[in-house]
Amino acid sequence: MTLSSCVVRCNPQDLEAVRKRVEESGVCDIHIVDEKGYIIVTIEGENVKEEIDKLKTLQFLEGVLGAEMVYSYSEDELEALREDLDMQDPVPEILEKDVRAEEIVYNGDLKKKYI
């Protein structure tokens, strides 16, 4: 499953008509409607392709100036990250040594720092 947040933009004077079209499209859930012409929605899909198809549906609705994905979440990506984390050592080697804090120089990655 994937989940994305999107911003739909329209002219403020068309807001109510566009909001209604977005709602009737059935491809998303509306969360915020801003009087300046912004509609914040979420799109769910079985995969990224399904989400993109739903986003395109929004982009081509009458009165929509633009619809863009802002954030995307994928269960598959999360599972891959969890597997990667499970394969790593829980504590970097440097943290298991008896070293005074003043002697540690942080270079952005404790796993590659050996004293």
C-alpha positions as CSV (number, residue, x, y, z in Angstrom):
1,M,0.0,0.0,0.0
2,T,1.1,3.6,-0.7
3,L,-0.2,6.8,0.8
4,S,0.6,10.3,-0.5
5,S,-0.4,13.8,0.4
6,C,-1.1,16.2,-2.4
7,V,-1.8,19.9,-2.9
8,V,-4.5,20.8,-5.5
9,R,-4.4,24.5,-6.6
10,C,-7.2,26.4,-8.2
11,N,-8.3,30.0,-8.6
12,P,-10.0,31.2,-5.3
13,Q,-13.2,32.1,-7.2
14,D,-13.4,28.5,-8.5
15,L,-12.7,26.9,-5.1
16,E,-16.1,25.6,-4.3
17,A,-16.7,24.1,-7.8
18,V,-13.2,22.5,-7.8
19,R,-13.7,21.1,-4.3
20,K,-16.9,19.5,-5.4
21,R,-15.2,18.0,-8.5
22,V,-12.3,16.7,-6.4
23,E,-14.7,15.1,-3.9
24,E,-16.8,13.5,-6.7
25,S,-13.7,12.1,-8.4
26,G,-13.5,9.5,-5.7
27,V,-9.7,9.3,-6.0
28,C,-8.8,11.0,-2.7
29,D,-9.8,12.2,0.7
30,I,-10.0,16.0,1.3
31,H,-8.5,17.2,4.5
32,I,-8.1,21.0,4.2
33,V,-9.8,23.6,1.9
34,D,-8.1,27.0,2.0
35,E,-9.8,30.1,0.8
36,K,-6.7,31.0,-1.2
37,G,-7.4,28.2,-3.6
38,Y,-5.5,25.3,-2.0
39,I,-7.0,21.9,-1.3
40,I,-5.0,19.4,0.7
41,V,-5.8,15.7,-0.1
42,T,-4.5,12.2,0.5
43,I,-4.3,9.5,-2.1
44,E,-4.1,5.8,-1.4
45,G,-3.1,3.1,-3.8
46,E,-2.0,-0.5,-4.0
47,N,1.2,0.8,-5.7
48,V,2.8,3.9,-7.0
49,K,1.3,3.5,-10.5
50,E,-2.2,3.6,-9.0
51,E,-1.4,6.7,-7.0
52,I,0.1,8.5,-10.1
53,D,-3.1,7.6,-12.1
54,K,-5.2,9.1,-9.3
55,L,-3.0,12.2,-9.2
56,K,-3.4,12.6,-13.0
57,T,-7.2,12.4,-12.6
58,L,-6.9,15.4,-10.2
59,Q,-4.6,17.3,-12.5
60,F,-7.1,17.1,-15.4
61,L,-10.2,18.1,-13.4
62,E,-11.8,21.3,-14.8
63,G,-10.6,24.4,-12.9
64,V,-7.5,22.7,-11.4
65,L,-4.4,24.8,-12.1
66,G,-2.1,22.1,-10.6
67,A,-2.0,19.1,-8.4
68,E,1.3,17.9,-7.0
69,M,2.4,15.2,-4.6
70,V,4.1,16.6,-1.5
71,Y,4.8,13.5,0.5
72,S,4.7,9.8,-0.3
73,Y,4.8,6.7,2.0
74,S,5.2,3.1,0.9
75,E,4.9,0.0,3.0
76,D,7.4,-1.8,0.7
77,E,10.0,0.9,1.3
78,L,9.4,0.7,5.1
79,E,9.8,-3.0,5.1
80,A,13.1,-2.7,3.1
81,L,14.4,-0.2,5.6
82,R,13.4,-2.4,8.5
83,E,15.3,-5.3,7.0
84,D,18.3,-3.1,6.5
85,L,18.2,-2.0,10.1
86,D,17.8,-5.6,11.3
87,M,21.0,-6.5,9.5
88,Q,23.1,-3.7,11.1
89,D,24.8,-3.9,14.4
90,P,22.6,-2.2,17.1
91,V,25.5,-0.2,18.6
92,P,28.4,1.2,16.6
93,E,31.7,-0.2,17.7
94,I,33.1,3.2,18.8
95,L,30.3,3.5,21.4
96,E,31.3,0.2,23.0
97,K,34.9,1.4,23.8
98,D,35.9,3.3,26.9
99,V,36.8,6.6,25.3
100,R,36.6,10.0,26.8
101,A,34.1,12.2,24.9
102,E,36.7,14.9,24.3
103,E,38.7,12.3,22.2
104,I,35.8,11.6,19.8
105,V,35.7,13.6,16.6
106,Y,32.4,13.3,14.8
107,N,32.6,13.2,11.0
108,G,29.0,12.5,10.3
109,D,29.1,8.7,10.6
110,L,30.0,6.9,13.8
111,K,30.2,3.5,12.0
112,K,33.2,4.6,10.0
113,K,35.0,6.4,12.9
114,Y,37.6,4.2,14.7
115,I,39.9,5.4,17.5
